[in-house]
């Protein structure tokens, strides 16, 4: 709303509710092709559905966090701090105290010494095991020790762990700069999953989505920018903020409340609006699937784990069992009347 007022564009909103998620879940899973870990695809789908009523091509901001450094986990792993993501009113610039320390260091060590000290800060991992910390910030339990999984299923894995494959891009990154190694990993591992959700969700409603920040020229140039210049003063996406400052409201450029693109499915689950999840997990067919432990499915799983289990089971019903009930639901486009009722 603030950006629309600032630049004078026509603003449109939609407020999808739990009934929309229930009505579109099978169709969403069908287009995603893979089990989702959450319902994040619903956010992409809802936004794409709204846009498709008015335009045929849309631009999105994917890639900004991966190439300009905007995720809290990147700062936690590289610098041991996420202070710049809090809701304080600190300006997106170097604090006075830090400027004073820089000036003193410059007088003591000279320019070359200052550059060397700054480079060391960005190169050395702040954790004795960067990979372990990175996995802790991003991943669930190792399948070999995950109590949510059926014991026989864990045994069938033969000791396999995805850890080595997951961390391989971190080791292969062509740099010794700690932050840049993390950005490289996000670009190789995390970003593709986001692009998958966006691409499948937009295609489901005949919308072409484009990602201008991922132009190869932008990525290649940012790869040459030293980490010390990417995030001066440890300000997330400092370069992108500088570009946007003349164009956007200050409240947008200086905001610190970094959040993903979520939908409130956990609240809907707890309020009983997504009873289909508990119903499906309680069916004998699910309990006998042999992927998740049956006693966990009967009520011990946390909301996020229950949602993941539901997505896996729904994927099995549609793509492995070819269940006609769910396939029919997937083929039915959700009522535009229901969706349009939430549009302002």
C-alpha positions, 0 to 999 in steps of 0.5 A, a space after each residue: 500500500 505504501 509503495 502504491 501511494 508513493 509511486 501512484 499505481 493502482 493497488 489490488 489486494 486479496 485476502 484468501 481464507 482457509 476455505 480457499 486453501 481447502 478448495 485448492 490444495 489438491 490442485 496446488 499439489 498436482 501442479 507442484 508435482 512434489 510433496 511440499 514441506 508447508 503450504 507456502 505454494 498457496 501464497 504464490 498461487 493466491 498472488 498469481 491468481 489475483 494477478 492473472 485477472 488483470 495482467 498476463 506477465 508479472 515481475 517478482 523479486 526472487 533472487 534479491 536475498 540470495 545475491 544481495 544478502 538478505 536472509 537472517 541465517 546468512 548473518 547468523 552463520 557468517 557474523 554470529 548476529 542478526 541484530 540488523 533484522 530487529 524492529 529498532 529504528 536504526 538507520 541503514 548506515 554505519 552507527 556512530 560508534 562503529 565509525 569511531 572504531 573504524 577511524 581509530 583502527 585506520 589511524 593505528 593500522 593504516 588503510 591496508 591493515 584496515 582492509 586486511 582486518 575487515 577481510 578476515 572478518 568476512 572470511 573466517 566462519 564465526 562457528 567452528 563448524 560452518 556446515 553444521 550451523 548452516 544445517 541447523 538453521 535450515 534443515 530438519 532432523 537427520 532421517 537416521 534419527 528422526 523419531 517422526 519417521 517409521 522405524 522400518 522406513 529409517 532402517 530401509 535407508 541403509 544409513 543414508 544421510 542427505 547431509 553430505 550432498 546438501 553441504 557440497 555446494 558450500 564446499 565447492 563455492 569458488 571463494 574463501 569469503 564466508 558470506 559469499 560461500 553462504 550466498 552461493 549455497 542459497 543460490 544453488 540449493 534454496 533458490 531453486 525450490 522457491 522458483 519451482 513454487 513460483 513457476 508452477 503456481 503461476 503456470 497453474 493460472 496461465 500467468 507468466 512470471 519473470 525474475 529480473 533480479 536473476 538476470 545473469 548479468 546482475 548475478 555475475 556482477 554481484 559475484 565480483 563485489 567483495 563481501 565487505 561492500 555487499 553489506 557495509 555495516 552488516 546492513 542486509 541488502 545494503 546495495 539494493 537499499 541504496 538503489 531503491 532509496 530514491 524510488 521507494 518510501 523510506 519506511 520500505 527501504 529501511 524496514 527490518 522486519 524481514 519475513 518470508 511469503 507465508 500463509 497462516 496455515 498453522 493458525 488455521 490448523 489450531 483453530 480447526 479450519 483445516 480438519 481435513 489434515 487430521 482426518 487424512 492422517 488418521 485414516 488406516 491407509 495413511 497409518 499403514 503407509 510406513 513412512 511416518 510413525 503411526 503413533 506420531 501421526 495419531 497426535 504427537 506431531 507438531 503443526 509443521 510436522 503434521 502439515 509435512 506428513 499431510 503433504 507427503 501422504 496427499 502426494 502418495 494418494 495422487 501420484 502413486 495410488 492414483 486415488 480417483 477422489 483426489 485426482 478429481 479434486 485436482 482437476 477442478 479449478 477452484 470457484 473464481 466466485 469464491 476467490 474473487 469475493 476476497 479481492 478488494 
